[in-house]
């Protein structure tokens, strides 16, 4: 039996990729001409003189290393730092659909106003694609900058600005860290998640369904929903399962088709398929 692509939206009928992309909230042509959303984000970055620009990382190896440092500062771990669209191997229709959706998300950046939810069992490549999307958005933003702007974006202070604006959080760790630090720097942690230009919440699977964790997720997702800040969520739970775990106020954010496009990633275990492919490539 051929593999079946199964796409769903929480509470709505399945639609094609084009229709989902159409809801990503790209601004109008007139608005595009009237503003430079990338340059504006670095208005608070330090002005660099010609000498300072010449002293920043300019070699390819230095630029690559600085990008990796920025990605790490956004919250990505060593394994996620290796993730890219080029290294993602799709073995099912759902995985291919998710890859296309994430690429289109990056292509539309920074004029995206809605988020993505990647749904599927463990091992389908959700985290890999989420990390690749975060990387793609950052690289797209830096690539749009001209001349000294690019150096400013990769200079230390402006790199810190990127780390504030692009945030990766693994939900179980986010909730635990907030619970432990709520009387010290917990509010700063919550504010970082609320205010990020792009927030990735990896592994939303039931953690934080009680007490402070529930309030934290409701606050962060509610703020970002109202402020139209895109959030990328990975979860191994369906919409109905999440409704059974979390307060309806949290899950309802995913029910709005203007706020999130959802792709269900089917197929075999991504890690096992990668291991098989690697084994087959090795000489006997």
HELIX and SHEET records of a PDB file:
HELIX    1   1 UNK A   17  UNK A   22  1                                   6    
HELIX    2   2 UNK A   29  UNK A   34  1                                   6    
HELIX    3   3 UNK A   37  UNK A   41  1                                   5    
HELIX    4   4 UNK A   50  UNK A   55  1                                   6    
HELIX    5   5 UNK A   60  UNK A   73  1                                  14    
HELIX    6   6 UNK A   78  UNK A   81  1                                   4    
HELIX    7   7 UNK A   93  UNK A  108  1                                  16    
HELIX    8   8 UNK A  126  UNK A  144  1                                  19    
HELIX    9   9 UNK A  148  UNK A  154  1                                   7    
HELIX   10  10 UNK A  156  UNK A  165  1                                  10    
HELIX   11  11 UNK A  171  UNK A  181  1                                  11    
HELIX   12  12 UNK A  186  UNK A  195  1                                  10    
HELIX   13  13 UNK A  211  UNK A  226  1                                  16    
HELIX   14  14 UNK A  239  UNK A  245  1                                   7    
HELIX   15  15 UNK A  248  UNK A  255  1                                   8    
HELIX   16  16 UNK A  270  UNK A  281  1                                  12    
SHEET    1   A 5 UNK A 166  UNK A 170  0                                        
SHEET    2   A 5 UNK A 198  UNK A 202  1                                        
SHEET    3   A 5 UNK A 231  UNK A 235  1                                        
SHEET    4   A 5 UNK A 115  UNK A 119  1                                        
SHEET    5   A 5 UNK A 260  UNK A 264  1                                        
END                                                                             
